[in-house]
Amino acid sequence: MKRRQLLAMLCGTASLPFNLVAQERKLPRLAIVNLILPVDRMSRSEAGSEGMRAFLAELARLGYVENETIKIERWSAGGNADRVAALAQEVVRSGPDVIHAISARLVQHLNSATSEIPIIAYTGDPVGFGFAASMSRPGGNVTGLSSDTGIDLVGKYLELLKELTPTASRLAFLAAKEVWEGPYARALFDAAEMKGIVIISARLESPITEAEYRRFFEACASEQAHAVLVAETPENFAHRSLLLELARDYRLVGMYPTPDFARSGGVIAYGRDITHPMRRMAHYVNQIIKGAKPGDLPFEQPTRLRLVINLEAAKALNLTIPPTLLARADEVIE
């Protein structure tokens, strides 16, 4: 009797739909945590951000289908810097198997909250921030990709801006207070002083909302800024359309950190495509779920930067792009 009952149970389970069987198994749990994006933009739908769509699509290509082979939980600080520490604690208490996080500020709080849960990060200078003992062997619970191309990149940004608009001498730096207080901003001030450029005092304050961006650009006008250097931060990616619109309205020449900005209407951009590191993060998640230790997985660094120029955007500001600059561009948008 017991043998017949066991066979009946096995046969019944085999006949269940795959997704129902998967739900009965313990699915790996991934926590996606973001400083800015609302949870409805952490998706593969048209409403999702470009980076998040790339990450989730690559995760699916690797066999991770949400609610069938993986459980995904989404968390957002909503642009409120005062909320980040508490959010990190909440995420850790929920007990995910792996955490996906972007920006050093967020990773710092998550890393303070746990030394056990693997964190797949996209962050600047993981060694400098103390997330990793070395790039090749992080040694702790944080690994992923570094957005850091070297502090000298700020000098390159100023060089490109000066070539594009030689008379520009007053520059706004579009970044939050935490970035202003870090090594990137110190390098920017040093490079600006050497080139005779004044960095105006306007900066973003928390919470970083549409109203805060409008206040920032109004301050740029009051301080007579000629151009704006946009930092590579989650806030600026999330509000990309708005800040491009404001730069046009206030007639500020923008220097942008990734090609996506120039393709969306910015004048000039120099950096890496955001979709590549997001796809690579999916591979790190895959390795962790399969048993790899984050401390053994080396941080990857970008090796290919692209210079993208938007001629239509330049024309709207009555800018003539020097032929020498056009000749060096990887992509020119007519």
C-alpha positions as CSV (number, residue, x, y, z in Angstrom):
1,M,0.0,0.0,0.0
2,K,2.8,2.4,0.9
3,R,4.6,1.7,-2.3
4,R,1.5,2.4,-4.4
5,Q,0.9,5.6,-2.5
6,L,4.5,6.8,-3.1
7,L,4.3,6.0,-6.8
8,A,1.0,7.9,-7.0
9,M,2.5,10.9,-5.3
10,L,5.6,10.9,-7.6
11,C,3.4,10.6,-10.7
12,G,1.2,13.4,-9.5
13,T,4.1,15.7,-9.0
14,A,5.5,14.9,-12.4
15,S,2.3,15.9,-14.0
16,L,2.2,19.4,-12.3
17,P,3.1,22.4,-14.4
18,F,6.8,23.3,-14.3
19,N,6.2,26.7,-12.7
20,L,4.1,25.2,-9.8
21,V,6.9,22.6,-9.1
22,A,9.4,25.5,-9.2
23,Q,7.4,27.4,-6.6
24,E,7.4,24.4,-4.3
25,R,11.2,24.4,-4.5
26,K,13.3,27.0,-2.7
27,L,14.1,29.5,-5.3
28,P,17.2,31.6,-5.0
29,R,16.4,35.1,-3.8
30,L,17.9,38.2,-5.5
31,A,17.4,41.7,-3.9
32,I,17.8,44.6,-6.4
33,V,18.4,47.8,-4.4
34,N,18.6,51.2,-6.0
35,L,19.1,54.7,-4.6
36,I,16.7,56.4,-7.1
37,L,14.7,54.2,-9.3
38,P,11.1,53.4,-8.2
39,V,10.4,49.7,-8.1
40,D,8.3,49.8,-11.2
41,R,11.3,50.9,-13.3
42,M,13.3,47.9,-12.1
43,S,11.7,45.7,-14.8
44,R,12.1,44.5,-18.4
45,S,9.0,46.5,-19.5
46,E,9.2,49.7,-21.5
47,A,8.9,51.5,-18.2
48,G,12.2,49.9,-17.0
49,S,15.5,51.7,-17.1
50,E,17.9,50.8,-19.9
51,G,20.4,49.3,-17.5
52,M,17.8,47.3,-15.6
53,R,16.3,45.9,-18.8
54,A,19.7,44.8,-19.9
55,F,20.4,43.2,-16.5
56,L,17.1,41.3,-16.3
57,A,17.2,40.2,-20.0
58,E,20.7,38.8,-19.5
59,L,19.6,37.1,-16.3
60,A,16.7,35.5,-18.2
61,R,19.1,34.4,-21.0
62,L,21.1,32.6,-18.4
63,G,18.0,30.7,-17.3
64,Y,16.7,32.8,-14.5
65,V,13.0,33.4,-15.0
66,E,11.3,35.5,-12.4
67,N,9.0,33.5,-10.1
68,E,9.9,30.3,-11.9
69,T,13.6,29.8,-11.3
70,I,14.4,32.9,-9.2
71,K,12.7,35.2,-6.8
72,I,13.4,38.9,-7.3
73,E,12.7,41.5,-4.6
74,R,13.0,45.2,-5.4
75,W,13.9,48.0,-3.0
76,S,14.3,51.8,-3.5
77,A,15.5,54.7,-1.4
78,G,13.5,57.0,-3.7
79,G,16.3,59.5,-3.9
80,N,16.3,60.2,-0.2
81,A,19.9,60.0,1.1
82,D,18.7,59.9,4.7
83,R,16.8,56.7,3.9
84,V,19.7,54.6,2.6
85,A,21.1,53.3,5.9
86,A,17.8,52.1,7.1
87,L,17.0,50.6,3.7
88,A,20.2,48.6,3.7
89,Q,19.3,47.2,7.1
90,E,15.9,46.2,5.9
91,V,17.3,44.5,2.8
92,V,19.8,42.5,4.9
93,R,17.1,41.5,7.4
94,S,15.0,40.1,4.6
95,G,17.7,37.5,4.0
96,P,18.3,37.4,0.2
97,D,20.9,35.0,-1.3
98,V,22.5,37.8,-3.3
99,I,22.2,41.6,-3.6
100,H,22.5,43.7,-6.7
101,A,23.5,47.3,-6.0
102,I,24.7,50.4,-7.9
103,S,26.9,53.2,-6.5
104,A,29.5,53.3,-3.8
105,R,27.2,55.2,-1.4
106,L,24.6,52.3,-1.4
107,V,27.3,49.6,-1.3
108,Q,28.9,51.2,1.7
109,H,25.7,51.0,3.7
110,L,24.9,47.4,2.6
111,N,28.5,46.3,3.3
112,S,28.2,47.8,6.8
113,A,24.9,45.9,7.3
114,T,26.3,42.5,6.3
115,S,29.6,40.7,5.8
116,E,27.9,37.5,4.8
117,I,25.4,38.1,2.0
118,P,27.2,38.4,-1.4
119,I,26.8,41.9,-3.0
120,I,27.2,42.3,-6.7
121,A,28.1,46.0,-7.1
122,Y,28.7,48.5,-9.8
123,T,30.8,51.1,-8.0
124,G,33.7,53.5,-8.3
125,D,37.1,52.4,-6.9
126,P,36.2,49.3,-4.8
127,V,39.7,49.2,-3.2
128,G,39.7,52.9,-2.3
129,F,36.2,52.6,-0.7
130,G,37.3,49.5,1.2
131,F,35.0,47.0,-0.5
132,A,37.9,44.9,-1.8
133,A,41.4,44.0,-0.7
134,S,42.4,44.0,-4.4
135,M,40.7,44.1,-7.8
136,S,41.9,40.6,-8.7
137,R,40.9,39.0,-5.3
138,P,38.4,41.1,-3.4
139,G,38.4,38.8,-0.4
140,G,35.1,39.9,1.2
141,N,31.5,39.7,0.3
142,V,31.5,42.4,-2.4
143,T,32.5,42.0,-6.1
144,G,31.2,43.1,-9.5
145,L,32.3,45.9,-11.8
146,S,34.1,49.1,-11.2
147,S,32.9,52.3,-12.9
148,D,36.2,53.9,-12.1
149,T,38.4,54.7,-15.1
150,G,40.9,56.6,-13.1
151,I,40.7,59.9,-11.4
152,D,42.5,61.5,-14.4
153,L,39.2,61.2,-16.4
154,V,38.1,64.5,-14.9
155,G,41.0,66.2,-16.7
156,K,39.9,64.6,-19.9
157,Y,36.3,65.9,-19.4
158,L,37.7,69.5,-19.0
159,E,40.0,69.1,-22.0
160,L,37.1,68.1,-24.2
161,L,34.9,70.9,-22.9
162,K,37.6,73.5,-23.5
163,E,38.1,72.2,-27.0
164,L,34.4,72.3,-27.7
165,T,33.8,75.8,-26.2
166,P,37.2,77.6,-25.5
167,T,35.5,80.6,-23.8
168,A,33.8,78.6,-21.1
169,S,35.3,79.5,-17.8
170,R,32.5,78.8,-15.2
171,L,31.5,75.2,-14.8
172,A,28.7,73.6,-12.8
173,F,29.3,70.1,-11.3
174,L,26.0,68.1,-11.2
175,A,26.5,65.8,-8.3
176,A,25.2,65.1,-4.8
177,K,27.0,66.4,-1.6
178,E,28.6,63.0,-1.0
179,V,30.3,63.1,-4.4
180,W,31.4,66.7,-3.8
181,E,33.2,65.6,-0.6
182,G,35.0,62.7,-2.3
183,P,38.3,62.3,-4.2
184,Y,36.6,62.8,-7.6
185,A,35.6,66.3,-6.8
186,R,39.0,67.1,-5.3
187,A,40.6,66.0,-8.6
188,L,38.1,68.1,-10.5
189,F,39.0,71.2,-8.5
190,D,42.7,70.6,-9.1
191,A,42.2,70.1,-12.8
192,A,39.9,73.1,-13.2
193,E,42.4,75.4,-11.4
194,M,45.1,74.4,-13.9
195,K,42.9,75.2,-16.8
196,G,41.6,78.5,-15.4
197,I,38.1,77.2,-14.8
198,V,35.9,78.2,-11.9
199,I,33.7,75.5,-10.4
200,I,30.5,77.2,-9.1
201,S,29.1,76.3,-5.8
202,A,25.7,74.8,-6.8
203,R,25.2,71.2,-5.8
204,L,22.4,68.7,-5.4
205,E,20.8,68.3,-2.0
206,S,18.8,65.4,-0.7
207,P,16.1,64.4,-1.5
208,I,17.0,64.5,-5.1
209,T,13.8,65.1,-7.0
210,E,12.6,66.9,-10.1
211,A,12.2,70.1,-8.0
212,E,15.8,69.8,-6.7
213,Y,17.1,69.5,-10.3
214,R,15.1,72.6,-11.2
215,R,16.6,74.5,-8.2
216,F,20.1,73.4,-9.2
217,F,19.8,74.7,-12.8
218,E,18.3,78.0,-11.5
219,A,21.3,78.3,-9.3
220,C,23.5,77.7,-12.3
221,A,21.9,80.6,-14.1
222,S,22.3,82.8,-11.0
223,E,26.0,82.0,-10.8
224,Q,26.4,82.5,-14.6
225,A,27.6,79.0,-15.4
226,H,28.7,78.4,-19.0
227,A,28.7,74.6,-18.9
228,V,27.8,71.6,-16.7
229,L,29.7,68.5,-16.0
230,V,27.3,65.6,-15.2
231,A,28.6,63.1,-12.7
232,E,28.1,59.4,-13.3
233,T,25.7,58.8,-10.4
234,P,22.3,56.9,-10.1
235,E,20.4,60.1,-9.6
236,N,21.6,61.6,-12.9
237,F,20.8,58.4,-14.8
238,A,17.3,58.2,-13.4
239,H,16.6,61.8,-14.2
240,R,18.4,61.9,-17.5
241,S,15.5,63.2,-19.6
242,L,14.8,66.0,-17.2
243,L,18.4,67.2,-16.8
244,L,18.9,67.2,-20.6
245,E,15.8,69.3,-21.0
246,L,17.0,71.7,-18.3
247,A,20.4,72.0,-19.9
248,R,18.8,72.9,-23.2
249,D,16.4,75.4,-21.5
250,Y,19.2,77.1,-19.6
251,R,21.5,76.9,-22.7
252,L,24.3,75.1,-20.8
253,V,26.8,73.0,-22.7
254,G,26.7,69.6,-21.1
255,M,29.6,67.1,-20.7
256,Y,28.0,63.7,-20.0
257,P,29.4,60.5,-18.5
258,T,27.9,57.9,-20.8
259,P,27.0,57.7,-24.5
260,D,23.3,57.3,-23.7
261,F,23.1,61.0,-22.7
262,A,24.4,62.2,-26.1
263,R,22.1,59.8,-27.9
264,S,19.2,61.2,-26.0
265,G,20.0,64.8,-26.8
266,G,23.1,65.9,-25.0
267,V,25.9,67.7,-26.8
268,I,28.9,65.5,-25.9
269,A,29.5,62.4,-23.9
270,Y,32.6,60.4,-23.0
271,G,32.4,57.1,-21.1
272,R,31.1,53.5,-21.3
273,D,27.6,52.3,-22.3
274,I,25.7,51.5,-19.1
275,T,24.1,48.3,-20.6
276,H,27.4,46.4,-20.7
277,P,28.2,46.4,-17.0
278,M,24.6,45.6,-16.2
279,R,24.7,42.5,-18.4
280,R,28.0,41.5,-16.8
281,M,26.4,41.8,-13.3
282,A,23.9,39.1,-14.4
283,H,26.8,36.7,-14.9
284,Y,28.1,37.5,-11.4
285,V,24.7,36.7,-9.9
286,N,24.7,33.4,-11.9
287,Q,28.1,32.4,-10.5
288,I,27.1,33.3,-6.9
289,I,23.9,31.3,-7.1
290,K,25.9,28.3,-8.4
291,G,28.2,28.5,-5.4
292,A,31.0,30.8,-6.2
293,K,32.4,33.0,-3.4
294,P,32.3,36.8,-4.1
295,G,35.8,37.2,-2.5
296,D,37.2,34.9,-5.2
297,L,35.6,36.7,-8.2
298,P,37.7,39.6,-9.4
299,F,36.3,43.1,-10.0
300,E,36.1,43.9,-13.7
301,Q,37.1,47.4,-15.0
302,P,36.0,49.2,-18.1
303,T,38.5,49.1,-20.9
304,R,36.5,50.8,-23.7
305,L,35.4,54.4,-23.5
306,R,33.4,56.0,-26.3
307,L,33.3,59.7,-27.4
308,V,29.8,60.5,-28.8
309,I,28.9,63.9,-30.2
310,N,25.3,65.1,-31.1
311,L,25.5,67.6,-33.9
312,E,21.8,68.5,-33.6
313,A,22.2,69.4,-29.9
314,A,25.3,71.4,-30.7
315,K,23.4,73.3,-33.4
316,A,20.6,74.2,-31.0
317,L,23.2,75.9,-28.8
318,N,24.9,77.6,-31.8
319,L,28.1,75.5,-31.2
320,T,30.4,74.6,-34.1
321,I,32.2,71.3,-33.3
322,P,35.9,71.6,-34.2
323,P,36.9,69.1,-37.0
324,T,39.7,67.7,-34.9
325,L,37.1,66.8,-32.2
326,L,34.7,65.2,-34.8
327,A,37.6,63.2,-36.2
328,R,38.2,61.6,-32.8
329,A,34.5,60.8,-32.1
330,D,33.5,57.1,-32.0
331,E,30.0,58.1,-32.9
332,V,28.5,61.3,-34.4
333,I,24.7,61.8,-34.3
334,E,23.5,64.0,-37.1
